[in-house]
């Protein structure tokens, strides 16, 4: 499916790393500057052009990509598994949603759940974007729901084995 994109970054457009991948890699772009109001236990090293996210910290990282997504679709922003496993880096509001009517720059909220300072450099692959089709919800108010075997059982009811 073709998705319109304005690339205001100095990076190439997102692409799939391998044939058959669901997610395209999004890259950090510092070329238009950073808003330090969206840094929490994070800092930008101007000399090295590197964003530092301290353990427990988080920051909004710009991609400087703007999209026009067809109605009935969203782009989900998801963590990269290698960053999660090796460094404890995740997308805080995972999955983040880019709505069809959103036109501003796509930003990625990274959080450092690891024990070391995590460095983000210009052009680093920081997250994945996945196109997702969805159906709008139309609520139907009822007095009772149909019964199921699970019923009102809650979290952890099915166990782990």
C-alpha positions in Angstrom: 0.0 0.0 0.0 1.3 3.4 -0.9 1.5 5.9 2.0 2.3 9.5 1.4 5.4 10.8 3.3 7.2 14.1 3.6 10.8 13.4 4.7 12.1 16.5 6.5 15.0 14.5 8.0 18.5 13.9 6.7 17.9 10.2 6.8 16.7 7.9 4.0 13.0 6.8 4.2 12.2 3.9 6.5 12.6 0.5 4.9 12.3 -3.1 5.8 15.5 -4.7 6.9 14.5 -8.1 5.4 11.9 -9.4 3.0 8.7 -10.4 4.8 9.4 -8.1 7.9 6.3 -6.5 9.3 8.1 -3.4 10.7 10.1 -0.7 9.0 13.0 0.8 11.0 12.5 4.4 12.1 15.7 6.5 12.5 16.4 9.3 15.0 16.8 12.7 13.3 18.4 15.6 15.2 18.8 17.9 12.1 15.9 20.2 13.1 16.9 20.3 16.7 15.5 18.7 19.9 13.0 19.9 22.4 14.5 19.4 25.8 11.0 20.0 27.4 10.5 16.3 26.4 13.6 15.0 28.1 13.2 13.3 31.5 16.5 12.1 33.0 18.0 12.6 29.6 20.4 15.2 28.0 21.9 16.1 24.7 25.7 16.2 24.3 26.0 19.0 21.7 29.7 18.3 21.2 29.2 14.7 20.2 25.7 15.2 18.7 24.4 12.3 21.0 21.3 12.0 23.1 21.9 10.4 26.5 19.1 8.6 28.1 20.0 7.8 31.7 18.7 4.7 33.5 15.0 5.2 34.2 15.0 8.2 31.8 12.9 8.9 28.7 12.9 11.2 25.8 10.9 12.1 22.7 13.0 11.5 19.7 12.1 13.1 16.4 12.1 11.3 13.1 11.1 14.4 11.1 8.8 12.2 9.0 5.2 13.4 8.3 2.6 10.9 6.8 -0.8 10.8 5.3 -2.3 7.5 6.2 -5.6 6.4 4.7 -8.7 6.3 6.9 -9.2 2.9 8.6 -5.4 2.5 9.1 -2.9 3.5 11.7 0.9 3.2 12.0 2.0 1.5 15.2 5.3 2.4 16.7 6.9 -0.6 18.4 10.2 -1.3 20.2 13.1 -2.9 18.4 13.7 -6.3 20.0 17.5 -6.1 19.9 17.5 -2.7 21.8 15.0 -4.1 24.3 17.1 -7.3 25.0 20.6 -5.8 24.9 20.0 -2.4 26.4 16.6 -2.3 28.1 15.3 0.3 25.6 11.6 0.3 24.9 9.0 2.5 23.3 7.2 3.8 26.4 3.7 4.0 25.0 4.1 0.8 23.1 2.6 0.5 20.7 2.4 4.2 19.9 -0.3 5.1 17.4 0.0 7.5 14.4 -3.6 8.3 13.4 -4.7 8.9 9.9 -5.4 12.5 10.6 -2.0 13.3 12.2 0.3 15.4 10.1 3.0 16.5 12.5 6.4 14.9 12.8 6.4 11.3 14.0 8.1 11.2 17.4 9.3 8.1 19.3 9.2 8.1 23.1 12.2 5.9 24.2 12.6 4.8 27.8 15.8 3.3 29.3 14.9 0.4 31.5 18.5 -0.7 31.6 21.3 0.0 34.1 23.6 1.9 31.7 23.3 5.3 30.0 21.9 4.7 26.5 23.2 6.8 23.6 21.2 7.7 20.6 23.1 9.2 17.6 21.8 10.9 14.4 20.4 8.2 12.1 20.2 5.4 14.7 17.4 2.9 14.2 15.3 3.5 17.3 11.9 1.8 16.6 9.7 0.0 14.1 6.7 1.3 12.2 3.9 -1.2 11.3 0.9 -0.4 9.2 -2.3 -1.7 10.8 -5.9 -1.8 9.5 -8.6 -1.4 12.1 -12.4 -1.2 12.3 -14.0 1.7 14.2 -16.0 0.7 17.2 -19.7 1.4 17.4 -20.8 0.6 21.0 -24.0 -1.3 21.5 -25.3 -0.8 25.0 -26.8 -4.0 26.5 -27.9 -5.1 30.0 -26.1 -8.5 30.0 -23.3 -10.1 28.0 -23.2 -13.6 26.7 -21.7 -16.1 29.1 -18.3 -17.8 28.5 -16.3 -20.5 30.2 -13.9 -17.9 31.5 -16.6 -15.6 32.7 -15.4 -13.0 35.2 -12.0 -14.7 35.9 -9.2 -12.1 35.9 -5.5 -11.7 35.5 -3.4 -14.8 35.9 -6.4 -17.1 36.2 -5.2 -19.5 33.5 -1.7 -19.9 35.2 1.6 -20.3 33.4 1.7 -24.0 32.6 
